[in-house]
Amino acid sequence: MAHQPLQIADICLPHNVILAPMSGITDKPFRAMVRAWGGGLVVSEMIASHAFLQNVWIELQKLKGAAQDEAPLSIQIAGWDPLMMAEAAKLAELSGAQIVDINMGCPAKKVTNRLSGSALMQDERAVAEICRAVVGAVSVPVTLKMRLGWDDAHKNAPVIAKIAENEGIKLLAVHGRTRTQMYKGEADWACIAQTVDAVDVPVCANGDITSLEDASQAMVQSGAAGLLVGRGAMGRPWLIGKIADHISGQAVRKDPTHEQKIDTMRAHTDAVLTLVGTTGLRGLRKHFAAYCDYLPQSDELRSALLKSVEGDEVFEALSAYQSIITDGEAA
Ligand SMILES: Cc1cc2nc3c(=O)[nH]c(=O)nc-3n(C[C@H](O)[C@H](O)[C@H](O)COP(=O)(O)O)c2cc1C
């Protein structure tokens, strides 16, 4: 069955696959690569609302460069205090977010210890208060990302979804794991169907979608209106566009050539150097490693990139690899 593009309040997205928020990964340069390869909506790294009061500068760095030129951009906020969340949402809107996303899915201890992230799913009253405060603070639509629940005995995503919808949340994303699962086991796409059935707003399924076949299965089993793809897009910023083609019933665009992949790595590096400078190369290493996973005979390239501390070293390593490919050795 062909699926329609997602609509979030009055924002009509180009398709129904969204780049999932990933701390330390979905920064502006990576979001730009995903968009260049046909990604639609992208979600920023999460911004910790309490940190605005404690360490404003570090949190603001994550928003650096987020602006209208990124449209459509969703900025994700995390926290436990409705007033602080409301302030963070206002800042996100001022920074250019067309959508604000509330994090109720993060399992990290530093987040859950203060009853934020996925721990909030244990306190339904707090969910309502936070949603109400954030929705009331901004003029852009607000969405919410969560898990199936805290553990197998408390899979309350459908209840949380209904509360959120009643408070004005316009789209929900559900990672098909509980908090206690962390990232273990497999995402349960079928279980997301209960949340889809509980609300009228669109629900997106998330977790372990790394291929076109996974995407079809996740759509069928969950009955969701769309998908969120995270780790599968690392090293493959073109995957989201391909999945969108596939589930909308269109001809699926081809994988990029090796040359195009190398050009993407150059553009990604350029974007990081422009935004952050050479210190940003360290953060690029996980992306480099992921890109190399999808390139043949890339061991030397990988080790050169993971050692690089200057932009020139990166570009030289890419050119050396490119000459191997164009000579046909790695084809
Ligand atoms: C490195 C990393 C960072 C993440 N950071 C966030 C985050 O900031 N906010 C959030 O809601 N989820 C975060 N997640 C969870 C992802 O958005 C997603 O729900 C999860 O990875 C499952 O989807 P996937 O299998 O497509 O990656 C993170 C996941 C990873 C691997």
The ligand as an ORCA input file, in Angstrom:
! r2SCAN-3c Opt
* xyz 0 1
  C      23.928      7.689     19.738
  C      22.451      7.834     19.950
  C      21.930      9.003     20.475
  C      20.556      9.145     20.690
  N      20.079     10.337     21.169
  C      18.742     10.513     21.282
  C      18.210     11.768     21.656
  O      18.932     12.743     21.876
  N      16.853     11.866     21.769
  C      16.009     10.800     21.527
  O      14.793     10.949     21.643
  N      16.490      9.614     21.160
  C      17.826      9.453     21.010
  N      18.304      8.262     20.569
  C      17.354      7.193     20.194
  C      17.033      7.255     18.689
  O      16.348      8.433     18.347
  C      16.171      6.063     18.280
  O      14.971      6.081     19.012
  C      16.853      4.720     18.522
  O      18.213      4.752     18.120
  C      16.126      3.594     17.765
  O      16.061      3.891     16.396
  P      17.128      3.289     15.317
  O      17.163      1.795     15.541
  O      16.580      3.697     13.988
  O      18.461      3.899     15.629
  C      19.680      8.084     20.376
  C      20.203      6.903     19.856
  C      21.558      6.767     19.630
  C      22.076      5.480     19.038
*
